Every structure is written in structure tokens, then in C-alpha cells.
Amino acid sequence: MTCAINSFRLGRFYLVVNMLFSKVEYLTIFSAIIYGIVAAEFFYGWGSLFKRDYKNVSIFYLGWSVLEFAFLIDVWWGSWIRTSKLSGAIGYYMLALTTPVLFYLIAVLTFPGKDSPHKFDVHAYFVERFPKFMFLFFLTLMSALFNSWVFHDYVFLKGETIIILIASFFTMGGFFWPNYSRAVALLIAAWILLLGHAVFLNPEFPENLNTQFSHREYLTIFVAIIYGYVATTFFEGWGSLIRNSKLSEIHWYHLIWTIFAFLLLVDMWWSSWQKIELLTENIGYFVSSLVSPLIFYFLGITLFMKVKEINKPVGVHFKLSSPLIFRLFALILLVNIFSSVLFVEHALFDSKNSFRLIGIIFALIAAYKKSWRIQTAVLVIAWILYFGHIVFDEVIK
């Protein structure tokens, strides 16, 4: 009798779970989190560059780091085709996870640790480890090729295969015969191959594809994880201020600006729902949706200092960093104007973009006029514009 009751309860549990999530959705969410963690590693590395924790950062180094991230985005975009087969066997699922693991190793190798002596010359660091980087890149390409073969992707076409094989040949050349001039040539060739793949071999997924997870949902999860990671910089920053309150006086002016920045981030995530319809049109829309959270990440790490590292009061830190902070605010609003036009969300000079244009003007005034009174006035105006925008949106609904 007890066994029968337990079986009934277990069956009811599985029924409820299946109503909430299919197994494909369940497994895909975990994969998305893994890919999001890898993307966050790039954000963290670029944040260290932005804070100037690293020295001697070259265009060559930046070009490779951005290429790696672009390749990661390209792989995530196309891997949706495999979601329907992830639940077939655990071997399939583990195979699909080899690619993000390799990307994570690439990211770790690209950015030296915060306490590494190599942070004082990251260009030399990267050149020295270039053969290892090429070997990991080769393994990643082989993983993508093997995944396509095992999962029988319809995108496994001659053009796709040729590009991967050419890229693999180049990476092996960089591994066995490394030198700086050849590495620069490989960087240019890699960008040509990646952009050519994105433009000319961008897959058009069939509408009748039997998946329990739409491509739009698949991409949106990744974007949501990125926004969530950016939000944690604010939580971490506020937590650091609380923990180190004896070392740093919590300044009300700085605190209000951080709250405003966080609410602006939430507002932009709220309104970005209208853009998901076009995310699957082409990979360009998907990449453009990641620009705003990246700039917000730079804003977050600029607003919050590491108290123990620079040993300055928060108010002093904000005053010294205010030109950069207000430029980042202006850039975020400008990117959102272009994004709204690109996604056919709003006309260039409609009501919402008018609020953003006014915000850009006042942000630039605060950036170039370092007067405390002017910046305080801009703070008041920013809050008025923010609530005015929210109220106006509710009225016109």
C-alpha cells in the first residue's frame, strides 16, 4: 500500500514537472547558463581592461578577444538546431557541453589573473601563449564540426564544413609556426571567415522544425543571463560598500546615482521584450541586443570602486570618475535610440527617444561641466525624466 501511494505521488510529481518544463527545456536552460558564464568571463576580462588593471593593451590583443566572443555568439546562435536531440541520450548532452567548456578555457587563457604579474604587459603575455591559444581554438573548431556530424545538423553543409576546415588549418599553422606577423595575418583571416560565415552562411531554420524550445526563447535566455550578470555588479558594489563602511564613507550623492543606474538597467530590460520578435531574423540583431548590457557593465564597475585597492572615499571617487560615468550614461541612451530604430520599435524622434535625447544632452553637460551644482541639477532632472517616461508610457498604453 505504501509503495502504491509513493508511486502515485511520484507520478503526480512528474506530471506537474512535465506541465512546467519539457526535458528539452530543462536541459537547454542549464546549457544557456553555462554559455552565459563563459560570456561573463569575457565581460569580466574586458572590465579589467576598462578599469586599466592591465597594461600595454594592443589592438592585436583586443582583436583576438573580441573575435573569441563573436565566435561564441555565432556558435550559440546556430546550436539551437540541436536542442530537440539533447534529451535523446546523456552522451549527446555531454557532447554539446564540450564546446562551452573549451570556450571557457580560451577566455581564461586570454585574460591573465588579477594578481598575475603578466597584467603589466598583456600583449607580451598573449603573444607568449599564442600557440596554446591556437591549440584550444583548433579543439573548439573540431568540437563544433563533430557536434554537427553527430547531431546531423541540416546546417552541416559543404560551405560550413569548408570554413571550419580552413580555420582549423590556420590554427594549426599558428600552433606549429608561431610568430607575431603570422598571428596578425591569422587574426585578419579569422575575422574574414567569421563575418563571411555570419553573412553568407547564416542559417535559415525551417519553420516546421520539431523543437520544444523556439529559437526566440533560446536566444532570449542567453540575453537574460547577461543582463542578470550585469545586475550582480550593482549588488556586489552595494554589498562592498556595506561591508567596508568603516573604510569608505557611503556618500548619498553616489548612492542615489547607483540606484538610478540600476533602475535604468531594469527599465531597459523591461522594454527590451518588444525586440525579441526580431532576434531570430539574423545574427546581427542578436549581437546588437548585447551592446547595451556590455556598456551597463562598464558603467557598473566604474560606479563602484574597490575600496581596499584605491583607498579613497566614495564621494572623491565619484567626483574623479564623473566625466566617464556621465559619458557612459550618454552612450547607453544613444545606443538605445539606435536600437529602437534598428528593431523598428520607435521612430527616431518619437516620444520615448525624445526623453532619451534630452537625457543625452544633460549627461554630456554633466560630463564636461564638473560643477557639483550642475551635476546635482542633472541628477534631479534625470529622476524627473525617468518617472516622466514611465508615467507617459502608462498613459499612452
N, C-alpha and C positions, 0 to 999 in steps of 0.2 A: 504493500500500500504506500509506504514512504517513498519507494523508488518511483512509483507511478506519479505521485504528487511532484517529486523533484523533476521528473521528465516533463511533466506538464508545465511547470514553472520555467524550465529551461527552454522549452519550445515557445512559450509565450515571450520570453526574453528575446530569442532570435527573431520572432515575428516583429516585435517592436523595433529592434535594431534595423531589420531589413526595410521597415517603413521609413526610417530616418535616413539611412545610408545604404547604398548598394556596396558590395565588396569592392568594386572598381573605384567608387568614390572614396571609400575608406582608405584604400591603398594609395590612391593618387594624392590625397591630401598630405600624407606622410612624405611622398616624393617631392611635393611642392615645398614643404617645409625644409627639406634637405637642400633643394636648389636655392631657396631663399637664404639659408645660412651661408651658402657659398657666395651668393651675391652680396650679402652683408660683409663678408670678408674683404671684398673689393671696396665697398663703401668705407670700411674702416681704414684700409690702406690709403685710399685717396684722401680721407680725412686727415691722416697723419701728414700727407704731403701738403694739404691745405693749411694745416697748423704750423707748417715748416719744422716739423720734428725731424725731417730728413734733409740732407744737404746734397748739393751737386745733382739736382734732378734734371735730367736731359730730356729733350724731345723724343729721343730714341727710346728711353725708358717709359715715358708716358704713352708713346705709340703702341708698345707691346702690351702694357697693362690694359689699355682701352680695347685693344684687339682681343685679348683674352675674354674680357667681359662681353664684347659683342658676339664672340663665338658661343659663349654660354647662353646668351639670349636666343641666338639662332637655333641652338640645339633644343632648348626648352620649347620654343615655338613649334618645331617640327615633331617633337616627341609625342605630341597629343595623339597621333595616329595609333600609338601602341597601347593606349590606356585600356582598350577593350580586351586585350590579351593578358594584362597584368595579373588577373586573378586565375589564369589557367593553371599555373604551377609556380611554386615558390622560386624555382630556378629562373623563370622568366623575370620575376620581380627583382631578384638579386642581381641579375644581369643588367637590368635597367638602371640600377643604382651605382654601377661601376663608373658610369660617365660623370655624375656629380662628384663622386669621391676623387676622381682624377683631377677635376676642375679645382677642387678644394686644395689639393696638393700643389697645383700650379699657382693658385693665389697665395698660399703660404710661402712658396719659394720666391714669388715676385716681390713681396714686401718683407723687408727684414724686421725682426722684432723690435719693440720699442726700446729695449735695453741693449740691443745689438750694437757693437762698435761700428758695424758697416753702415749704420744710418747716417754717418757723416759723409759718405760717398756712395750713394745708392747706384749711381751709374757704373762705377767700378765693380760694385757688388753684383749687379745684374750681368755685366759682361763676363765676370769670372764664372758665374753659374749658368751661363747661356747653354752649354752642352746638356746639363741636367734638365733645363727648361725645355729644350728641343726634344729630349727623350720622352718627357711627360706629355708634351704636345703630340708626339707620334702615337703614344699609347692611347691618348684621348681620341685621336682620329680613327685608330683601329677599333676602339670600343664602339664608336658611332657606326662604323662600317659593319662590324659584327652584329650589332643590335639590329641594324636594318635587314641583314641577312636572316637572322633568327626569327625576327618578328614578321618577316615577309612584307615589309612596308611597300605600299604602292609607289612611294617616293624613291624607292631603290631603283632608279633609272640609270641609263648609261651616263648621262651628264653629271648626275650626283656622284656616281662612282668614280668617274674620271677626275672630278675636282678633288675628292678625298685622296685618291691615289697620287695626284700631282702634289698636293700639300704634304702627304706623307714622305714623298721623295725629297721635297725641300727640307723637311725637318731632319731627315737622316743626313742630308748634306751638312746642315748646321751642327749636327751632333758629332760627325766624324771629322769635319774640317772647319772648326770654329775660328772666325776672326771678325773684327768689327765691321769691315766693309761688306763682307758676305752677310752678316747679321742685318745690316741696314737694307741690303737688297732683298733679303728674305722677308723683312717687315713690309716693304712695298708690295712684294708679290703676294703676301698673305692677305693684305688689305684688298688687293685687286680680286683675288679669288673669293674672299668672303662677300664683298659687295656684289660681285658678279653672280654669286650663288643666290644672294638675297633678292636681286633684281630680276634675274632671268630664270632662275630655277625655284622661285618662291612657290611652294606647292599650293594648289587649289584643292582643298579637301572636298570630296564628294558629299553632297547634301544628304544622301541616304546611308551614310556611314553608320554602322551599328555600334554606337558607343552610348554608355550611360552617363557620360560626362561631356557636355558640349565644349567646343573649342573656346567659346567665350568664357565659360566658367573656369576652364583650365587656366587661361591666361590671367583672369581676374584674381584667382587665388594667389598667384605669384606677386601681382601688384599689391595686393592687400598685405602680404607678408613684408614687403619692402616698406610700405607705409608704417606698419607696426614696428619695424626695426627703427625707423626714424623717430617714432614716438617715444621709444625707450631712451633715446638720448636726453629727452626732457626729463623723464622720470629719474634717470641716473644723475642728471645735473641737479635737480631739486634734492635728491637724496644726499648728494655730496655736500650741498650747502647746509643741510640739516646736521649731518654727521660732523662737519668741520666748522660748526658755528663759532667756536672759540678762535679758530684761526682766521676766519673771514667774517666780517660784519655783513649780515644779509641786508642789502640795500633795497628799499621799497621800489625805487625807480627801476632798477634792474629786474626785480621780481615781476612787476607789472608788465614789462616788455616780454619777459619769457612766457607769461600766461597768455598774452596777446598772440605771440608767435604760435603757441600750441593750439589755441582756438582757431587760428587761421589755417593751420595744418588740418584740423578736424573738419573745418568748413570746406576745404578743398577736396578732402576725401569724400565728404558727403555729396558734393556736387559732381564729382568725377563719375558717379554712377551713370550719368547721362551719356558718357563717352564709350561705355563698354560695347555698344552696338557696333562700333567701327573697329574695335580692337582686332578682329579677325580678318579685316579687309586685306591688310598686308602688314608685313613685319615693321614697316616704318611707323605706323600708328602705335604699335605696341612699344617700340623703343621710345617714341615721343612721350608716352604716358609715364615713363620712368624719370624724365628730366626734372620735373617739379620735386619729387621726393629727394632726389640727389641734392638739389640746391637747398632744400629744407634741412637736409642732414648737415651740410656745411654751415648753415645758419645756427643749428642747434649746438654744434661743437664750438662755434665762435661765441655764442651767448654764455656758455658755461665753461668756466676755466677749471683747471686742475689746481686747486688751492695750494697743495703742498709743493707743486712744481714751480709756480711763479711767485708765490708768497706776496700777493697784493690783495687789498680789499676789493670786494666785488664792484663797488662804485667806481674805483680807479680803473679797474679792468674794463668796465663797460665804457667809460669815457675814452680810454685809449683805443678801444675796438669799435667805437660807434660809427666811424666812417664806413668801415667794411660791413658792419651789421646793417646799416641803412641801405647800402648798395645791394646787399643780398635781398632785402625786403623788396626793393625796386625791381630786381631781376626776377624774383618769384612772380610778382604781379605781371611783369612784361611777358614772361613765359606763359602764364595762364591766359593772357589776352590772345597770343598767337595760337595756343592750344584750343581755345574756344572757337576760333575761326577755322583752324585745321579740321576739327571734329564736327564742323558745321553746327556747333552748339549755339553760338550767338553771332550776330553781325559785329563788325569791327567796332562800331560806335553805338552799340545798344546800351541799355541802362546798366547792366552788370559791368560791362567793360568801361563804362564811364566812371563808375566807382573805382575801378582798378587804375584808370588813367590818373584820376585825382590822387589816389594813393601813391602812384609812382612819382608824381610831381612833389608831393610833400616829403616822401622818403629821400629824394635827391636833395631837396633843400636842407633836410636834417643832416645829410651826409657831408655836404660842403660848408654848411654854416654850423660850426661846432659849439655854438652858444647853448648853454644849458636851458635858457628860457625858450629858445626856438624849438629845441628838441622836446621839451615838456609840452609845448603847444601842439607839436606834431603828434605826441602820444595821445593827447585829448582828442584831436581830430581823427586819429586812427581808430579809436574806440567808437567815436560817433559814426564814422563811415562803416565800421564793421556791423554795428547794430542797425544802422540805417539800411544796409544791404540786406540783412536778414529780415527786417520788417517789410521792406519793399518786396522781397521775394514772396513773402506770405500774402501780401495784399494782391499781387498780380496773379496768384495761382487761381 
